Amino acid sequence: MFPRCALCTSRLTRPRGFATAASANNLVNIVEVGPRDGLQNEKGVIPVDVKVELINRLARAGAQNIETGSFVSPKWVPQMGGTSEVITRMERLPGVHYPVLVPNHKGLQNIFSVLDETKFTPPITDEIAIFTAATDAFTRANLNTTTAESLRQLEPVARTALDKGLRVRGYVSVVIACPYSGAVDYKRVREVAKALADMGCYQVSLGDTVGQGTPERVAEMIEEVKKSVPVEKLAGHFHDTYGTAVANVFAALAQGVRTIDSSVGGLGGCPYSPGATGNVATEDVLYALRGSRYHVVGSNNGTINLDEVVNIGWWISEKLGRESVSRAGRAIRASRQREETDRKAKL
Ligand SMILES: CC(C)(COP(=O)([O-])OP(=O)([O-])OC[C@H]1O[C@@H](n2cnc3c(N)ncnc32)[C@H](O)[C@@H]1OP(=O)([O-])[O-])[C@@H](O)C(=O)NCCC(=O)NCCSC(=O)C[C@@](C)(O)CC(=O)[O-]
């Protein structure tokens, strides 16, 4: 009998190389954050059609969890203004979760009004993600309040969402370093993560928002958080500002974390973390985990199709007027081009 997915109740089909029940401990979930974290910081207007196509293509490539957008104030993050249109127009594949980010009660009410107006059954989103940070300085910049006050405000949001049958995921930002107040106390990360877990978050994602993490620091931080939150409930969210994100993914996996957030094409950056670059690229994570003891869980026969994710990474990057920054994405495309040149030369 195959194990159940850690995030949904569906049975997993056999991932490549999946052999024994013991391997179930090595199943890794990817939360694809490209359509939300990846795009929220873009300056130019991104048409809804492009966002919808991005989500649809990722789902068809086997992504099982796709963050589709956010219901935040469009004055604060204009790029996410069209999320209600996106979630009503995208396809919904069975077994795929399509979470949206919500900062407060108003955001949740806005989701419900979209759901009521469109009468989707089952609701087009089955999950919200709420967020706060390990420092007051970052929470002030991101949510215009303190961390303690944000937790107080988020508690009824989580309760209402749970009562309505939605899953709730939590984020803690700046778990390693804060762009405004410097080094972060991991005990504070632990307290905030626990507060989110206590309010019913099935999972708490630990965000190295500025990407200053190194494997040692990530391991130390997770060791601390595990004292109060079971590791099964933790996810790792690494930005690649200093080129350490893939190494940090492995550090988190070694600590027992089995869910990793990543962004196709390495898109992204938080609007309130000046200078921070994108999330770890989904392509880089998939490539790095190939042949390892870990098996990535996807909706498409148990896998996420790396070749297709590379194509999507290039496609969306070119839509944004640049090249993919995923190292694996660039290398795989270059090798494809070499093969094509060789093939033509032999004709
Ligand atoms: C929380 C607020 C709204 C407080 O912002 P505020 O200005 O204190 O809010 P307010 O309650 O005073 O309201 C101001 C205006 O916004 C409206 N408003 C209020 N709430 C909403 C809403 N939900 N949706 C739409 N509109 C809203 C409200 O109606 C009002 O409109 P007005 O009367 O001026 O016309 C604001 O700070 C905000 O939207 N912040 C979100 C910032 C954000 O999205 N950051 C990026 C996501 S977090 C992230 O990227 C990190 C993560 C998760 O990826 C992990 C990591 O890497 O660390």
Ligand as a Chemical Component Dictionary entry (heavy atoms), coordinates in Angstrom:
data_LIG
# 
_chem_comp.id                   LIG 
_chem_comp.type                 NON-POLYMER 
_chem_comp.pdbx_formal_charge   -5 
_chem_comp.three_letter_code    LIG 
# 
loop_
_chem_comp_atom.comp_id 
_chem_comp_atom.atom_id 
_chem_comp_atom.alt_atom_id 
_chem_comp_atom.type_symbol 
_chem_comp_atom.charge 
_chem_comp_atom.model_Cartn_x 
_chem_comp_atom.model_Cartn_y 
_chem_comp_atom.model_Cartn_z 
_chem_comp_atom.pdbx_ordinal 
LIG C1  C1  C 0  -2.263 43.980 6.068 1  
LIG C2  C2  C 0  -2.356 45.321 5.364 2  
LIG C3  C3  C 0  -3.623 45.406 4.570 3  
LIG C4  C4  C 0  -2.365 46.382 6.460 4  
LIG O1  O1  O 0  -2.227 47.667 5.867 5  
LIG P1  P1  P 0  -2.911 48.924 6.534 6  
LIG O2  O2  O 0  -2.673 50.101 5.648 7  
LIG O3  O3  O -1 -2.470 49.028 7.961 8  
LIG O4  O4  O 0  -4.426 48.458 6.479 9  
LIG P2  P2  P 0  -5.748 49.174 6.842 10 
LIG O5  O5  O 0  -6.566 48.183 7.608 11 
LIG O6  O6  O -1 -5.492 50.529 7.458 12 
LIG O7  O7  O 0  -6.399 49.392 5.410 13 
LIG C5  C5  C 0  -5.817 50.237 4.434 14 
LIG C6  C6  C 0  -6.578 50.040 3.118 15 
LIG O8  O8  O 0  -6.334 48.728 2.624 16 
LIG C7  C7  C 0  -7.575 48.012 2.517 17 
LIG N1  N1  N 0  -7.333 46.632 2.877 18 
LIG C8  C8  C 0  -6.975 46.160 4.087 19 
LIG N2  N2  N 0  -6.813 44.822 4.019 20 
LIG C9  C9  C 0  -7.072 44.467 2.741 21 
LIG C10 C10 C 0  -7.063 43.218 2.066 22 
LIG N3  N3  N 0  -6.762 42.070 2.676 23 
LIG N4  N4  N 0  -7.375 43.199 0.770 24 
LIG C11 C11 C 0  -7.679 44.341 0.125 25 
LIG N5  N5  N 0  -7.706 45.555 0.707 26 
LIG C12 C12 C 0  -7.395 45.609 2.016 27 
LIG C13 C13 C 0  -8.506 48.727 3.463 28 
LIG O9  O9  O 0  -9.835 48.517 3.062 29 
LIG C14 C14 C 0  -8.067 50.164 3.280 30 
LIG O10 O10 O 0  -8.567 50.658 2.055 31 
LIG P3  P3  P 0  -8.975 52.221 1.903 32 
LIG O11 O11 O 0  -9.985 52.464 2.975 33 
LIG O12 O12 O -1 -7.708 53.005 2.118 34 
LIG O13 O13 O -1 -9.498 52.296 0.506 35 
LIG C15 C15 C 0  -1.136 45.563 4.429 36 
LIG O14 O14 O 0  -0.019 45.739 5.219 37 
LIG C16 C16 C 0  -0.913 44.460 3.459 38 
LIG O15 O15 O 0  -1.708 44.178 2.567 39 
LIG N6  N6  N 0  0.248  43.775 3.578 40 
LIG C17 C17 C 0  0.596  42.667 2.717 41 
LIG C18 C18 C 0  2.043  42.776 2.306 42 
LIG C19 C19 C 0  2.418  41.596 1.425 43 
LIG O16 O16 O 0  1.625  41.065 0.684 44 
LIG N7  N7  N 0  3.710  41.191 1.493 45 
LIG C20 C20 C 0  4.210  40.120 0.704 46 
LIG C21 C21 C 0  3.741  38.792 1.173 47 
LIG S1  S1  S 0  4.633  38.133 2.547 48 
LIG C22 C22 C 0  6.055  37.449 1.843 49 
LIG O17 O17 O 0  6.283  37.609 0.667 50 
LIG C23 C23 C 0  6.948  36.610 2.682 51 
LIG C24 C24 C 0  6.758  35.115 2.432 52 
LIG C25 C25 C 0  5.363  34.659 2.854 53 
LIG O18 O18 O 0  6.888  34.789 1.054 54 
LIG C26 C26 C 0  7.791  34.304 3.237 55 
LIG C27 C27 C 0  9.213  34.858 3.194 56 
LIG O19 O19 O 0  9.881  34.814 2.134 57 
LIG O20 O20 O -1 9.610  35.354 4.227 58 
# 
loop_
_chem_comp_bond.comp_id 
_chem_comp_bond.atom_id_1 
_chem_comp_bond.atom_id_2 
_chem_comp_bond.value_order 
_chem_comp_bond.pdbx_ordinal 
LIG C1  C2  SING 1  
LIG C2  C3  SING 2  
LIG C2  C4  SING 3  
LIG C2  C15 SING 4  
LIG C4  O1  SING 5  
LIG O1  P1  SING 6  
LIG P1  O2  DOUB 7  
LIG P1  O3  SING 8  
LIG P1  O4  SING 9  
LIG O4  P2  SING 10 
LIG P2  O5  DOUB 11 
LIG P2  O6  SING 12 
LIG P2  O7  SING 13 
LIG O7  C5  SING 14 
LIG C5  C6  SING 15 
LIG C6  O8  SING 16 
LIG C6  C14 SING 17 
LIG O8  C7  SING 18 
LIG C7  N1  SING 19 
LIG C7  C13 SING 20 
LIG N1  C8  SING 21 
LIG N1  C12 SING 22 
LIG C8  N2  DOUB 23 
LIG N2  C9  SING 24 
LIG C9  C10 SING 25 
LIG C9  C12 DOUB 26 
LIG C10 N3  SING 27 
LIG C10 N4  DOUB 28 
LIG N4  C11 SING 29 
LIG C11 N5  DOUB 30 
LIG N5  C12 SING 31 
LIG C13 O9  SING 32 
LIG C13 C14 SING 33 
LIG C14 O10 SING 34 
LIG O10 P3  SING 35 
LIG P3  O11 DOUB 36 
LIG P3  O12 SING 37 
LIG P3  O13 SING 38 
LIG C15 O14 SING 39 
LIG C15 C16 SING 40 
LIG C16 O15 DOUB 41 
LIG C16 N6  SING 42 
LIG N6  C17 SING 43 
LIG C17 C18 SING 44 
LIG C18 C19 SING 45 
LIG C19 O16 DOUB 46 
LIG C19 N7  SING 47 
LIG N7  C20 SING 48 
LIG C20 C21 SING 49 
LIG C21 S1  SING 50 
LIG S1  C22 SING 51 
LIG C22 O17 DOUB 52 
LIG C22 C23 SING 53 
LIG C23 C24 SING 54 
LIG C24 C25 SING 55 
LIG C24 O18 SING 56 
LIG C24 C26 SING 57 
LIG C26 C27 SING 58 
LIG C27 O19 DOUB 59 
LIG C27 O20 SING 60 
# 
